[in-house]
């Protein structure tokens, strides 16, 4: 990655921070417990499904906005967990956060693992700049994305390694003389997606197993996202619901139901945010290349990316069966998910 040095000095740190100063943080995700509320779904409501289908049809014709239906227990649980993660800042003194940072280093630089201490000690290192952090200590870059932005990068590197490597190394297209710093940009991607999906602030849902929410959020506990894009995202948190909608609309056809179940089982609702995070990244890099952008245009490209993803979510949310990752990718003109 090529960088232009600021005039009058040798410091390679970018002059202007990419990151917003006023955002909340995130928390380490928890694995769902076996046999817990994650596995509980309400009985299928045929009339409710037909009513939702009718509203989707009107919305697809531009005659109304899609209104958020009552949340299922699975949606409540996963939305509450996401809200909890958003609310916890990165803490350099937290050993679990430090462990995740070491894991990110190992995934990104597998041949350089010995350059960081295994346990304890300072994690400051010049090599972080090679990953696209703005200095020798990534902790200073997490202020707008919190621990969630670190978790997103780790998930990206672990589960979509080919795409991660392609974007990290800027392997496609004609790159500019001064590229965006990859890791720091990833914090911005988390921040933008949290904002787009209304996961910060007043959006809180109380669900069994989700833990105690902040005291100032309890009065807003019944509020759910309201924008069309954020409502569409709710479908990704319970793909089984879209299966029932499609099956009801198609009269319970066995083959159609089997196909929808197969699609739902591959959707991985517990990682819906992470899958959308990677997709946002892909759109951002395409927008960057199309605009032939340089660092000074970073904010403009991020805003245009956010608009494209918002419109794609809205379009996918108007589909008969509800929003799916495949539907969002189709709306963006992307191929199906690869490595």
C-alpha positions as CSV (number, residue, x, y, z in Angstrom):
1,X,0.0,0.0,0.0
2,X,1.5,3.3,-1.1
3,X,1.2,6.4,1.1
4,X,2.2,9.9,0.7
5,X,4.2,11.4,3.5
6,X,3.0,14.6,5.1
7,X,5.1,17.6,4.1
8,X,7.8,18.5,6.5
9,X,8.2,15.2,8.4
10,X,8.9,11.5,8.2
11,X,5.8,10.4,10.1
12,X,3.8,8.0,7.9
13,X,0.6,8.4,10.0
14,X,-2.2,9.9,8.0
15,X,-2.8,13.6,8.8
16,X,-6.6,13.5,8.9
17,X,-8.3,10.8,10.9
18,X,-10.9,8.8,9.1
19,X,-12.8,8.1,12.2
20,X,-15.7,9.8,13.9
21,X,-15.1,10.9,17.5
22,X,-18.6,10.5,18.9
23,X,-19.7,6.9,18.5
24,X,-20.5,4.2,20.9
25,X,-18.5,1.0,21.2
26,X,-19.1,-2.8,21.1
27,X,-19.0,-6.0,23.1
28,X,-17.6,-9.4,22.5
29,X,-20.3,-11.6,21.0
30,X,-21.6,-14.6,23.0
31,X,-22.3,-18.0,21.6
32,X,-26.0,-19.0,21.8
33,X,-26.6,-21.6,24.4
34,X,-27.7,-25.0,23.3
35,X,-31.5,-25.4,23.4
36,X,-31.9,-21.8,24.3
37,X,-34.3,-19.1,22.9
38,X,-32.4,-19.0,19.6
39,X,-34.2,-22.3,18.7
40,X,-37.7,-21.1,19.6
41,X,-39.9,-19.8,16.8
42,X,-43.6,-18.7,17.0
43,X,-46.3,-20.7,15.3
44,X,-46.8,-19.9,11.6
45,X,-49.6,-17.3,11.1
46,X,-51.1,-17.7,7.6
47,X,-53.2,-14.6,7.8
48,X,-50.3,-12.6,9.1
49,X,-48.1,-13.9,6.3
50,X,-50.7,-13.0,3.6
51,X,-51.1,-9.5,5.2
52,X,-47.3,-9.1,5.1
53,X,-47.2,-10.3,1.5
54,X,-49.9,-7.7,0.6
55,X,-47.9,-4.9,2.2
56,X,-44.8,-6.0,0.4
57,X,-46.7,-6.0,-2.9
58,X,-47.8,-2.4,-2.2
59,X,-44.3,-1.4,-1.2
60,X,-42.9,-2.9,-4.3
61,X,-45.2,-0.8,-6.4
62,X,-44.2,2.3,-4.5
63,X,-47.6,2.7,-2.9
64,X,-46.4,2.5,0.7
65,X,-43.4,2.0,2.9
66,X,-42.9,-1.4,4.4
67,X,-43.9,-1.3,8.0
68,X,-42.0,-3.4,10.5
69,X,-44.0,-6.5,11.5
70,X,-43.9,-7.8,15.1
71,X,-40.5,-9.2,15.9
72,X,-40.1,-13.0,16.3
73,X,-38.3,-14.2,19.4
74,X,-35.3,-15.1,17.2
75,X,-35.2,-11.5,15.8
76,X,-35.5,-10.0,19.3
77,X,-32.7,-12.1,20.6
78,X,-30.3,-11.5,17.8
79,X,-31.1,-7.8,17.6
80,X,-30.6,-7.4,21.3
81,X,-27.2,-9.1,21.1
82,X,-26.2,-6.8,18.3
83,X,-27.2,-3.8,20.3
84,X,-25.1,-5.1,23.2
85,X,-22.1,-5.5,21.0
86,X,-22.4,-2.0,19.6
87,X,-22.4,-0.5,23.1
88,X,-18.9,-1.7,24.3
89,X,-15.8,0.3,23.5
90,X,-12.5,-1.3,22.7
91,X,-10.4,-1.6,25.9
92,X,-6.6,-2.2,25.5
93,X,-6.5,-3.4,29.1
94,X,-9.2,-6.1,28.4
95,X,-7.3,-9.3,27.8
96,X,-10.1,-10.7,25.5
97,X,-9.8,-7.6,23.3
98,X,-6.1,-8.0,23.2
99,X,-6.4,-11.6,22.3
100,X,-8.7,-10.7,19.4
101,X,-6.2,-8.1,18.2
102,X,-3.4,-10.8,18.3
103,X,-5.7,-13.1,16.3
104,X,-6.2,-10.4,13.7
105,X,-2.4,-10.0,13.4
106,X,-2.0,-13.8,13.1
107,X,-4.7,-14.1,10.4
108,X,-3.2,-11.2,8.4
109,X,0.5,-12.0,8.9
110,X,0.7,-15.7,9.4
111,X,4.5,-15.7,8.8
112,X,5.0,-12.9,11.4
113,X,3.2,-14.3,14.5
114,X,6.4,-14.2,16.6
115,X,6.6,-10.4,16.3
116,X,3.9,-9.9,18.9
117,X,4.0,-11.2,22.5
118,X,1.7,-14.2,23.0
119,X,0.3,-13.0,26.3
120,X,0.6,-9.6,28.0
121,X,3.1,-7.0,27.0
122,X,2.7,-4.0,24.6
123,X,1.0,-4.7,21.3
124,X,2.4,-1.5,19.7
125,X,4.3,-2.4,16.5
126,X,5.2,-0.6,13.3
127,X,3.7,-3.6,11.4
128,X,0.2,-2.4,12.2
129,X,0.7,0.3,9.6
130,X,1.1,-2.5,7.0
131,X,-2.4,-3.6,7.8
132,X,-3.7,-0.1,7.4
133,X,-3.9,1.3,10.9
134,X,-3.0,4.9,11.2
135,X,-0.2,4.4,13.8
136,X,1.7,1.7,15.8
137,X,-1.2,1.2,18.2
138,X,-4.6,0.1,16.7
139,X,-6.3,1.0,20.0
140,X,-6.3,4.7,19.0
141,X,-8.4,3.9,15.8
142,X,-11.3,2.0,17.5
143,X,-13.1,5.1,18.8
144,X,-15.9,5.0,16.3
145,X,-16.4,1.3,15.9
146,X,-15.5,-0.1,19.3
147,X,-14.7,-3.8,19.9
148,X,-17.3,-4.7,17.3
149,X,-15.1,-3.3,14.5
150,X,-12.3,-5.5,15.6
151,X,-14.6,-8.5,15.8
152,X,-15.8,-7.7,12.3
153,X,-12.2,-7.6,10.9
154,X,-11.4,-10.9,12.6
155,X,-14.5,-12.6,11.2
156,X,-13.7,-11.2,7.8
157,X,-10.2,-12.5,7.8
158,X,-11.2,-15.9,9.2
159,X,-14.4,-16.7,7.2
160,X,-13.8,-14.8,3.9
161,X,-10.0,-15.0,3.5
162,X,-9.7,-14.6,-0.2
163,X,-11.9,-11.4,-0.3
164,X,-10.0,-10.1,2.8
165,X,-6.6,-10.6,1.2
166,X,-7.8,-9.1,-2.1
167,X,-9.1,-5.9,-0.4
168,X,-6.2,-5.7,2.1
169,X,-3.6,-5.9,-0.7
170,X,-5.6,-3.8,-3.2
171,X,-5.2,-6.5,-5.8
172,X,-7.9,-5.4,-8.3
173,X,-8.2,-2.3,-10.5
174,X,-6.1,0.7,-11.1
175,X,-5.3,2.0,-7.6
176,X,-4.6,5.6,-6.7
177,X,-1.3,7.0,-5.5
178,X,-2.7,7.4,-2.0
179,X,-4.9,4.5,-1.0
180,X,-7.4,4.3,1.9
181,X,-5.8,2.5,4.9
182,X,-7.5,-0.9,5.0
183,X,-7.9,-1.6,8.7
184,X,-8.9,2.0,9.7
185,X,-11.4,2.0,6.8
186,X,-12.9,-1.2,8.3
187,X,-13.7,0.7,11.5
188,X,-15.6,3.2,9.4
189,X,-17.5,0.3,7.6
190,X,-18.7,-1.0,11.0
191,X,-19.7,2.5,12.0
192,X,-21.6,3.2,8.8
193,X,-23.4,-0.2,8.9
194,X,-24.4,0.2,12.5
195,X,-25.9,3.6,11.6
196,X,-27.6,2.3,8.5
197,X,-29.3,-0.5,10.4
198,X,-30.3,1.7,13.4
199,X,-28.4,-0.4,15.9
200,X,-27.2,2.5,18.0
201,X,-28.9,4.7,20.5
202,X,-32.6,4.2,21.1
203,X,-32.9,0.9,19.2
204,X,-33.1,-1.7,21.9
205,X,-34.9,-4.9,22.3
206,X,-35.3,-7.0,25.5
207,X,-35.1,-10.7,24.8
208,X,-34.5,-13.8,27.0
209,X,-30.8,-14.5,27.3
210,X,-29.7,-11.2,25.9
211,X,-28.6,-9.8,29.3
212,X,-29.4,-6.5,31.0
213,X,-29.6,-3.5,28.8
214,X,-28.4,0.0,29.8
215,X,-30.7,1.8,32.2
216,X,-31.2,4.7,29.9
217,X,-32.3,2.2,27.1
218,X,-35.0,0.4,29.1
219,X,-37.7,2.9,28.3
220,X,-37.0,2.4,24.6
221,X,-37.0,-1.4,25.0
222,X,-39.9,-2.0,22.6
223,X,-38.6,0.2,19.8
224,X,-37.3,-1.5,16.7
225,X,-35.7,-0.1,13.5
226,X,-38.0,1.9,11.4
227,X,-36.3,2.7,8.1
228,X,-37.0,0.4,5.1
229,X,-33.4,-0.7,5.0
230,X,-33.2,-1.5,8.7
231,X,-36.5,-3.3,8.6
232,X,-35.3,-5.4,5.6
233,X,-32.2,-6.4,7.7
234,X,-34.5,-7.9,10.3
235,X,-35.4,-10.6,7.8
236,X,-31.8,-11.8,7.9
237,X,-32.1,-12.3,11.6
238,X,-34.8,-15.0,11.2
239,X,-34.6,-16.6,7.8
240,X,-37.0,-19.3,8.9
241,X,-39.7,-16.6,8.9
242,X,-39.1,-15.9,5.2
243,X,-39.5,-19.6,4.6
244,X,-42.9,-19.7,6.2
245,X,-44.0,-16.6,4.2
246,X,-43.0,-18.1,0.9
247,X,-44.5,-21.5,1.8
248,X,-47.8,-19.8,2.8
249,X,-47.8,-17.7,-0.3
250,X,-47.2,-20.8,-2.5
251,X,-49.8,-22.9,-0.9
252,X,-47.3,-25.1,1.0
253,X,-45.7,-26.7,-2.1
254,X,-43.2,-29.3,-0.8
255,X,-40.4,-28.7,-3.3
256,X,-40.6,-24.9,-2.9
257,X,-40.5,-25.3,0.9
258,X,-37.5,-27.6,0.7
259,X,-35.7,-25.0,-1.5
260,X,-36.5,-22.2,0.9
261,X,-35.4,-24.3,3.9
262,X,-32.1,-25.0,2.2
263,X,-31.6,-21.3,1.5
264,X,-32.5,-20.4,5.1
265,X,-30.1,-23.0,6.6
266,X,-27.2,-21.5,4.7
267,X,-28.1,-17.9,5.7
268,X,-26.4,-18.1,9.1
269,X,-28.6,-15.5,10.9
270,X,-26.1,-15.3,13.8
271,X,-23.6,-13.8,11.4
272,X,-26.0,-11.7,9.3
273,X,-24.3,-8.5,10.3
274,X,-20.9,-9.9,9.4
275,X,-22.0,-11.1,6.0
276,X,-23.5,-7.7,5.3
277,X,-20.3,-6.1,6.6
278,X,-18.2,-7.9,4.0
279,X,-20.7,-7.0,1.3
280,X,-20.5,-3.4,2.3
281,X,-16.7,-3.7,2.0
282,X,-16.9,-5.1,-1.5
283,X,-19.2,-2.3,-2.6
284,X,-16.9,0.3,-1.0
285,X,-13.9,-0.9,-2.9
286,X,-15.8,-1.0,-6.2
287,X,-17.0,2.6,-5.6
288,X,-13.5,3.6,-4.8
289,X,-12.2,2.2,-8.1
290,X,-15.1,3.6,-10.1
291,X,-14.5,7.1,-8.7
292,X,-10.7,6.8,-9.1
293,X,-10.7,8.2,-5.6
294,X,-7.8,9.3,-3.4
295,X,-7.7,9.6,0.4
296,X,-9.3,13.1,0.4
297,X,-12.4,11.6,-1.1
298,X,-12.8,8.9,1.5
299,X,-15.9,10.3,3.1
300,X,-17.7,10.9,-0.2
301,X,-17.0,7.3,-1.3
302,X,-18.2,6.0,2.1
303,X,-21.4,8.0,1.8
304,X,-22.1,6.7,-1.7
305,X,-21.5,3.2,-0.6
306,X,-23.9,3.6,2.3
307,X,-26.5,4.9,-0.2
308,X,-26.0,1.9,-2.5
309,X,-26.3,-0.6,0.3
310,X,-29.4,1.1,1.7
311,X,-31.1,1.0,-1.7
312,X,-30.2,-2.6,-2.2
313,X,-31.6,-3.6,1.2
314,X,-34.8,-1.7,0.5
315,X,-35.2,-3.5,-2.9
316,X,-34.4,-6.9,-1.4
317,X,-36.9,-6.2,1.4
318,X,-39.7,-5.8,-1.1
319,X,-39.2,-9.3,-2.5
320,X,-42.0,-11.8,-1.8
321,X,-40.1,-14.0,0.6
322,X,-38.4,-11.1,2.3
323,X,-34.8,-9.9,2.3
324,X,-32.0,-12.4,1.8
325,X,-28.3,-11.9,1.4
326,X,-28.6,-13.3,-2.1
327,X,-31.3,-10.7,-2.8
328,X,-29.1,-7.9,-1.6
329,X,-26.2,-9.1,-3.8
330,X,-28.6,-9.4,-6.7
331,X,-29.8,-5.8,-6.1
332,X,-26.2,-4.6,-6.2
333,X,-25.4,-6.6,-9.3
334,X,-23.0,-8.9,-7.4
335,X,-22.3,-12.6,-7.9
336,X,-23.1,-15.0,-5.2
337,X,-20.9,-15.2,-2.1
338,X,-17.4,-16.6,-2.7
339,X,-14.5,-17.1,-0.4
